[in-house]
Structure formats: structure tokens, C-alpha cells
Amino acid sequence: MEDIKYFTEEKYDNLNETQAALMNTMMSYSQSLRLLNESIQELSHRQPEHLQSCINRDCHTGWIHFQNSCYLFGNDTLNWYEASSSCLSHHADLVKVETVDEETFLKTTARALGTHFWLGARDEVTEGSWVWSADDSDLDYTDWYPAEPKNYLVEEDCLELSGVHNWQWNDAPCKPSLIQFICEKRQVFPFF
């Protein structure tokens, strides 16, 4: 009987030690989990700042960053096709304007650099059906000058941002018009 009592007490002591060790392990895991959650919170607050620095770093010299893109305001005066080729040589497209904020940025910057700039839309496939050359999508956002597009001259199939037209959109002949242009390169975000 004495042996059974001793054996039971020993097992009870072992059980208490195991329980204490498990409690310590659980508390250690709980503290680690709390620290991980704090780190996640800190990183989630810093993410926009980190993304912003990545974006700014990725715009090449001469390009201007705005929102999720880099823009190049070309100094050369080219026809629309040459301007498009110039953008492609920079791994970019003639700009696809999608929001009022983007349009405001483009107008403000363009005013300081010239009077006419090619944008990336045209209607040469089907007259009156304007599409963005970057992806052949329809124009969801527009900023046409009143009474434009009017195709006043035959084959005014390319889109320009025109200082003469109050910095609004105008349809113009793709050739021989020689004007400046705006390239856009979309940012690719790294995965974290």
C-alpha cells in the first residue's frame, strides 16, 4: 500500500511539473503572439510609406510620379504614331487618362511645358468610337472641349490635350500634326 501511495504522489508531482511547464510554454507562446500582432500592426501602418518610397524610386530621371504611374512629358514634336513609338521605346504608352485628379495633374504640368500634347486615344478604326491605344478600352472618363470631337478636318482621329482649347481634349489629325506628347508607365507593386 505504501508503494502505491508513493507511486501516486510521484505521478501527481510529475503531473504538476508537466502542468507548470505547459503553462510556461503557453505564456511564452502568448507573449510571442502578442509581439507578432504588434509587428503586424506597425508594418501595416508603415506600408503606404514604404510603397511610396518604392514608387518614387522606380520613376526614371526625367519622369514625374503621380499616384500609381510615372509620366514623361516629351519635348520633341512628333506626329501621333511617332509619339506612340517613342513611348513604347521607353516601355510605356501614350497616357490613358482615367480620373479627374489625373487630368488635373496633366493639365497643371503641361501648362508649364508647352501648348499641345498627344494623349493615348484614337477613333481611326471606327469614327466616333474612341479607344485607348494602351489596351483598346473605351474612354470611361472624358474632358472634351465644347463641341468636340467634331472631326472638323477629315480624319481628326487622334486625341490631344490642347492649351488653345482651354486645356481640354480636342480631336486632331494624327499626321502631319507635330506636337509634344505624354507617356505613362504604370507602376508594378512588389508583393510583401
Wavefront OBJ file of the C-alpha trace (Angstrom):
o trace
v 0.000 0.000 0.000
v 2.897 2.280 0.812
v 4.293 1.676 -2.682
v 1.018 2.664 -4.295
v 0.847 5.854 -2.235
v 4.446 6.730 -3.158
v 3.799 5.916 -6.822
v 0.628 8.067 -6.829
v 2.390 11.016 -5.161
v 5.266 10.746 -7.640
v 2.845 10.742 -10.570
v 0.964 13.659 -9.043
v 4.221 15.628 -8.677
v 5.164 14.773 -12.275
v 1.738 15.897 -13.427
v 2.101 19.214 -11.543
v 5.562 19.759 -13.077
v 4.214 18.985 -16.552
v 1.276 21.322 -15.992
v 3.638 24.112 -14.834
v 5.879 23.556 -17.876
v 2.842 23.669 -20.178
v 1.654 26.900 -18.533
v 5.107 28.460 -19.046
v 5.143 27.344 -22.686
v 1.630 28.671 -23.212
v 2.556 32.032 -21.660
v 5.669 32.186 -23.853
v 3.579 31.487 -26.971
v 1.023 34.055 -25.867
v 3.747 36.686 -25.472
v 5.230 35.763 -28.883
v 1.792 36.050 -30.474
v 1.284 39.478 -28.881
v 4.663 40.663 -30.222
v 3.844 39.328 -33.697
v 0.499 41.145 -33.687
v 2.242 44.381 -32.667
v 4.747 43.914 -35.505
v 1.946 43.306 -37.997
v 0.164 46.457 -36.828
v 3.353 48.507 -37.147
v 4.073 47.147 -40.637
v 0.523 47.773 -41.817
v 0.807 51.419 -40.738
v 4.175 51.801 -42.463
v 3.144 50.029 -45.689
v 1.865 53.119 -47.563
v 5.078 54.981 -46.685
v 7.150 52.027 -47.867
v 5.144 51.684 -51.080
v 5.511 55.411 -51.740
v 9.292 55.185 -51.473
v 9.294 52.211 -53.864
v 7.179 54.127 -56.358
v 9.348 57.235 -56.261
v 12.486 55.158 -56.611
v 11.092 53.403 -59.686
v 10.451 56.570 -61.752
v 13.408 57.173 -64.039
v 15.154 60.511 -64.370
v 13.006 62.939 -66.334
v 9.787 61.145 -65.416
v 7.263 62.593 -62.968
v 5.482 60.445 -60.399
v 1.748 60.846 -59.776
v -0.440 58.295 -57.967
v 0.367 54.859 -59.457
v 2.203 55.950 -62.602
v 5.275 57.690 -63.937
v 4.808 60.297 -66.687
v 7.179 61.620 -69.319
v 6.275 64.914 -70.977
v 8.098 64.653 -74.297
v 9.954 67.730 -75.522
v 10.077 66.554 -79.146
v 7.243 67.459 -81.515
v 6.065 64.329 -83.307
v 3.002 63.016 -85.084
v 0.770 60.729 -83.022
v 2.307 57.481 -84.352
v 5.874 58.663 -83.739
v 4.875 59.796 -80.251
v 3.341 56.387 -79.555
v 6.530 54.672 -80.781
v 8.637 56.954 -78.604
v 6.598 55.954 -75.548
v 6.869 52.268 -76.459
v 10.659 52.629 -76.690
v 10.512 53.657 -73.006
v 8.309 50.623 -72.164
v 5.351 52.980 -71.748
v 2.228 54.068 -73.655
v 0.751 57.396 -74.606
v -1.147 58.425 -71.481
v -4.521 56.859 -70.680
v -6.449 59.467 -68.662
v -8.838 57.826 -66.205
v -9.720 60.314 -63.457
v -10.303 63.998 -62.800
v -7.284 64.015 -60.453
v -5.050 62.578 -63.155
v -6.404 65.078 -65.707
v -5.754 67.971 -63.306
v -2.182 66.786 -62.759
v -1.613 66.504 -66.525
v -3.063 69.965 -67.246
v -1.066 71.637 -64.491
v 2.184 70.065 -65.630
v 1.517 70.552 -69.357
v 0.803 74.288 -68.943
v 4.385 74.822 -67.836
v 5.888 72.814 -70.699
v 4.003 73.535 -73.926
v 0.633 74.116 -75.603
v -0.386 70.809 -77.252
v 0.232 67.229 -76.104
v -0.779 63.906 -77.629
v -2.838 61.630 -75.378
v -3.254 57.914 -75.991
v -6.707 57.655 -77.596
v -7.897 57.485 -81.199
v -11.002 56.708 -83.251
v -9.439 55.704 -86.560
v -10.857 52.159 -86.583
v -14.480 53.296 -86.188
v -15.249 57.004 -86.470
v -16.687 58.256 -83.174
v -15.608 55.168 -81.187
v -12.663 56.440 -79.186
v -10.397 53.826 -77.585
v -7.198 53.956 -75.564
v -4.235 52.631 -77.529
v -2.697 51.095 -74.382
v -5.411 48.439 -74.086
v -8.112 49.175 -76.712
v -10.586 50.038 -73.938
v -13.343 52.623 -74.365
v -12.970 56.056 -72.798
v -14.788 55.928 -69.443
v -13.592 59.397 -68.480
v -13.541 62.315 -70.959
v -12.771 66.026 -70.888
v -13.724 67.210 -74.373
v -13.719 70.890 -75.242
v -17.318 72.005 -76.046
v -18.452 70.750 -79.477
v -15.556 68.271 -79.628
v -14.895 65.794 -81.038
v -16.160 67.202 -84.299
v -13.809 65.754 -86.923
v -13.675 69.264 -88.461
v -10.847 68.301 -90.751
v -11.048 64.952 -92.458
v -9.561 62.216 -90.303
v -9.158 64.002 -86.977
v -8.654 60.625 -85.360
v -6.166 61.276 -82.547
v -6.592 62.866 -79.133
v -4.701 65.928 -77.941
v -4.684 67.961 -74.747
v -4.865 71.492 -76.119
v -3.937 74.782 -74.480
v -5.788 76.531 -77.309
v -8.926 74.663 -76.213
v -8.727 75.698 -72.534
v -6.584 72.640 -71.719
v -9.363 70.282 -72.681
v -9.467 67.491 -75.235
v -9.556 68.018 -78.972
v -9.548 65.611 -81.895
v -6.697 66.327 -84.299
v -5.176 64.739 -87.411
v -2.740 62.012 -86.358
v -0.420 63.165 -89.171
v 1.033 65.634 -90.094
v 0.370 67.379 -86.750
v 3.655 67.665 -84.871
v 3.104 68.262 -81.176
v 4.526 67.200 -77.823
v 3.251 64.082 -76.074
v 2.780 62.454 -72.671
v 3.912 58.890 -71.931
v 2.623 56.897 -68.972
v 4.241 53.927 -67.307
v 2.091 52.114 -64.744
v 3.829 51.134 -61.531
v 4.165 47.482 -60.633
v 3.937 46.974 -56.893
v 6.142 44.386 -55.193
v 4.414 41.769 -53.083
v 5.197 41.921 -49.367
l 1 2 3 4 5 6 7 8 9 10 11 12 13 14 15 16 17 18 19 20 21 22 23 24 25 26 27 28 29 30 31 32 33 34 35 36 37 38 39 40 41 42 43 44 45 46 47 48 49 50 51 52 53 54 55 56 57 58 59 60 61 62 63 64 65 66 67 68 69 70 71 72 73 74 75 76 77 78 79 80 81 82 83 84 85 86 87 88 89 90 91 92 93 94 95 96 97 98 99 100 101 102 103 104 105 106 107 108 109 110 111 112 113 114 115 116 117 118 119 120 121 122 123 124 125 126 127 128 129 130 131 132 133 134 135 136 137 138 139 140 141 142 143 144 145 146 147 148 149 150 151 152 153 154 155 156 157 158 159 160 161 162 163 164 165 166 167 168 169 170 171 172 173 174 175 176 177 178 179 180 181 182 183 184 185 186 187 188 189 190 191 192
